[in-house]
């Protein structure tokens, strides 16, 4: 799946996957090769979209989106062994290991294209 910033009209990532099951969400990109993942939380909350970077082999760019696919928070080049949570409730956590969030800002609309 492709992740596109509709507001600024550029592609963030070409080959992302959805993580919908408990195990997929739990594992995220831990102990994997660089990739792109969209974690779909069971609820739109800060608690359900807080992530950690323990056991990560590469830095991430992260976007948190609400249910309207609007960016509510972002983090660039996360370090290892840290915890990150969004500023506002989110439904989706977009973990970008291969790709670029460029100038994506809070309020931008994101689109997932199959």
Protein Blocks (a to p, Z undefined) as FASTA:
>chain_A
ZZddfklopafbfbbcddfbfklmmnmmghiacdddddddfbdcfklmcccfehiabdcd
dddddfkopafbdcehiaehiacddfbdcfbdcddfbdcekjacehiacdddZZ
